[in-house]
Amino acid sequence: MAPDWNESQQAYFDATADEYGDNFEQANPYFDFVSRRYMGAGAPRAGERVLELGTSGGRFTVPLLQAGCSVTGVDLSARSLAFLEARLAGNPLLGKLRLLSDDAAVLGKLEGGGFDAVVGAHILHHVADVPAVLRQALSRLRPGGRAVFLEPNPLNPLWYVHMTFHPGKSWRVEKGLLGVWPWRIRRFFLEAGFKSCRVEPFGFFPPQVFERVAATEGWEGSVERLPGLRPWLTLNLFVAEKG
């Protein structure tokens, strides 16, 4: 299944690479909220070496570079990486970025390891073999290194509405959503050999509310503290550590 899966994923993201800036506009309150949570979980520090899997057009790559990290970005879609490189043309941040078009489950073009962190946002539901990706992540980390992955939460019903009716989404590409159940992904981390893995659900309000109500992020904290609602929040952060 993996070759056919990879081919369909690569074809889709190659075909939509030129629309990346329209599909993933970053200057909005919702992206800022998600980015702060993701970056907070990864806690990047200046001078660290970070391996980013599923770099795509660089939505989360730029914040890592701005934090002072050296980033090796990997994506199956060479055209998405070309979009990112063109986006950063003339920017001194480009000097801290290395880009590789490769399969995250194999990383055949990436030599060595010793990374302080391996991170990925919305990649695990796009790969055919999640355990293989996590084994690669573990092998590329230094002892004590960390892995942080952000994924949609399939327990939240809003994702099914979003995937079905959003004009830029396709179940043919997004069907991996049905495989990233939080307990399943956590088990994959531990089976891959990580010392620990915790799941941090977050996010309740949709982007439209963030755009219209300035107090939304403050409300998020209150909602997330409700124990009965927590497992059903829209996003999951998987935060793991190598022994």
N, C-alpha and C positions, 0 to 999 in steps of 0.2 A: 504493500500500500504506500510506502514512503515515497518512491519515485513519483507516482501519480499525484500524491498529495503535494509534494514539494513543487512539482511542475505547475499545478493549478495556483498555488500560493504565489510563486514567482511571477507567473504570467499576469495575475491580477495586480500585484503591486508594481510591476514594471509598467503596466498599462495606465495606472493611475498616478504614477510618480509626478507627472507635471501638474497634477491637481492637488498635490500635497498641501501647499500653502493655503488653498481654499478649504480643504476638508479638515485641516487641523490648525485653524487659526489660534495662535497662542496668546494674543493680547486680550484675554477676557478673564473675569473673576473666577470662573469655574476651573479653568486650566491652572490658574495661580494656586487655587486651593489644593487641587490634586498634586501639583508639582511640589508644593511645600510638604505635603504628607509623605510623598515618595522620597523626596530628598532628605527629609527628616529621618526616615527609617534607614536610609543608606548612610547618613551622616558623613558625607564626603569631606575629606580634609585636603588642604593644599599640599601638593607634592605626592599625593597618592596615585598609584597606577590602577586604573579601572578598566575592566573588560565589559563592554556593553553589548549584549546580544539582542538582536532585533532593533538595530539603530534606526532603520528606515530613514525618514527625512530629518531626523535630529531633534524631534520635539523635546526629548529629555536630555539629549547630548549636550546642548548648549549650556544648560544650568550646571552640568558636571564640569564643563570646561571653565565656566565662570567661577566655580568654586576653587579653581586652581589645580584640578586633577589633569593628569595625562590620560587620554581615553583611547582605547583601541575599540573601534566600532565594527561590529559584524552584522551583515544582513544578507539574506538570500537574493535580494533584488539589487542588482548593480545600478539600476536607474534611480532608485531611491537614494542610494549613497551619492550618486552624481548630483542629485538635487541638493543634498546637504553640502557637498563640496562647493557647488556654485553659490549657495546661499552664504557661505563663509568666505568667499573669495575676497582677499584684501584684509580680512580680519586677522589680527595676530593670534587669535585663539586657534586658528587652523594649524599652527605650528605644534600644538599639543595633541593633535588628533591624527590617528592612523585608521584608515578604513579598509576593510576586507570584505569582499563578496564571497560568502561561504555558508555552508550548512552548519547551524549551531549544534547539531547532534554529532558532528564529525570534527569540525574545526581543523580540517586538513591543511589549511594555508597558514595556520597560526603556530609559530614556533615558540616553545618555552611557555613559562607561566610566571608564578610568583606574584600574581596580582593581589592587591589589597582587597579588592571587591569585584564581584561579578554581579551585574545588574541587568534587568530586562523589564520593559513595560509592555504589556499586552503582546507578548510573544508566545507564551506557553500554549495558548489555545490555537496558535497557528502552526505548531510543529506536529509531526507525525509520531515522534517518539520522545515524550517528555522525560522519562527516566534517563535516556541517553544524553539529553541536553544537560540534565542535572549532574550526571557523572562527569561530563566534560567541564562543567562549571567547577566542580569540586577539584578536579585534577589541575586546574589552572590557578587555583588559589594558593597563596602562601599559608603556612600553618597559622591558625587563628584568624584567617581572612573571613569575610562575610559575603553572603549572597542575599540580594533583595530583588524580588519579582512582584510586579503589580499585575493583577488579573481581574477581569470582570467576575462578579459573583453569580454563578448560575442559579443560586437560590432566590435571587431577586427577579420578580416577574417583569419588571420594566425592561430588562435586556431583551426579552422575547418580542416585546412590542417594538423596541428600537431596531432590532435586527430585521424584523419583518417589514417595517414601513419606511425606514430611513432610505432615501433614494441612493445614498452612497454605500449601502451595506448589502451583502449577499450571503444567504445561508450557505451557499456553496463554499464560500471562503471562511465564514465565521462558525461553521458547524463544530469546531473544536471547543466552543463554549460549553458544550454538553459533556466535556471531559475534564474540566478544571474544578471539580467539586473540591472544596477546601480540605476535607479530610483525606481525599485521595492524593492531592498534590503534596500535602504535608507528609504523608506516608512515603511518597516517592523521594522526597528530600532525605528522609531518614534511611531509606533503603539504599540510596546512593552513597551513604557514608557520612553525611553531615552529623555533627555532634548534637545539634539541636535545630528545631524549626518551630517558630510560632506564627500563628495566623492573626493578622490584625484587620478586622473588617472596618470599613469606614465609608462615609458618604450616604446621604439620604435624599437630599434635594436635587432635582435635575438642573442642568445648566441654565434653563430659562429663568428659574427662580434666582439663581446667583446674579444673573444679568440685570434683574429688575429690583432686587431688594438687597441693600448694602449689608444688612444684619445677618444674612443667611449663614455665613461661616460661623458666627457665634451660636446660632441655633443648632448647627451641626453637632457641636460639643455636647449640648444638652440631650439631643436625640440619641447620640452614640452611647450615652451612659445608661440608656434603658436596656436592661439585660435581656428582656424578651425579644427586643427588636434587633439587637446587635448581629446575630447570625444572618439576618436578611438584608443587611446594608449592601450598597451597590458594588463596592470594590473590596478586594482582598489583597493585603500585603503579606507576602511570605518572607520572613526574615530568618535566615539560617546562618549557622556558624560552623566553620571547619575546625576540627580538633587539633 
